[in-house]
Amino acid sequence: MKKHVIMGLALMMVTFTFAQKKELKEAEKAIKNNNFASAKTQLDAAAAMMSSMDDKTLAKMYFLKGKAFYANGTANDSDIAVALESFKKLREAEA
């Protein structure tokens, strides 16, 4: 019984890891295509799993979130504030 629980938990962690990376890849692709609204949606989905992210994945999420909210300089003031906060968290995550 104990083995089944451990295997189940391990499988769930692997699934979350792949789901996070998929969401981040989709967000990165959307940013490259200047589809910032789609990128924000993908990043929101990835942020829901933030507690199980490793440091590298967390840093990438903050970087992509900053880029998505900055929107190549066309964002409004509140989105730019979110972008700056994301870059600040990225800096803290990499320190």
HELIX and SHEET records of a PDB file:
HELIX    1   1 LYS A    2  LYS A   32  1                                  31    
HELIX    2   2 PHE A   36  ALA A   47  1                                  12    
HELIX    3   3 MET A   50  SER A   52  5                                   3    
HELIX    4   4 ASP A   55  TYR A   70  1                                  16    
HELIX    5   5 ALA A   71  GLY A   73  5                                   3    
HELIX    6   6 ASP A   77  GLU A   94  1                                  18    
END                                                                             
